[in-house]
Amino acid sequence: MATAKSFETPDFKLFPSPRNVHRVVFEHQVFVPHPYMLIDMESYYLKGRYSLFAACRLADGKMGQLVTLEDDADETKFKAKFVPD
């Protein structure tokens, strides 16, 4: 079993998804407060690079997932298409 190392940004403690192609925290970020929801990033057909992390928001300890995106148009597209289970 692979173990991903966590790291912190000023706002989040992050745990990289083993499915990430790019292990980068991109500029455009969307916090999704659904820690157990499966987010299939490929199904959004994004144009730029992206990454997904399990996340703990440091401000309030809320667990969820952080989607980070290279392109601001992809951020808009993700927000429009994302529907929680």
ABEGO torsion letter per residue (X at the ends): XBBBBBBBBAABBBBBBAABABBBBBABBBBBABAABBBBAAAAGBABBBBBBBBBBAAAGBBBBBBBBABAAAAAAAAAABBBX
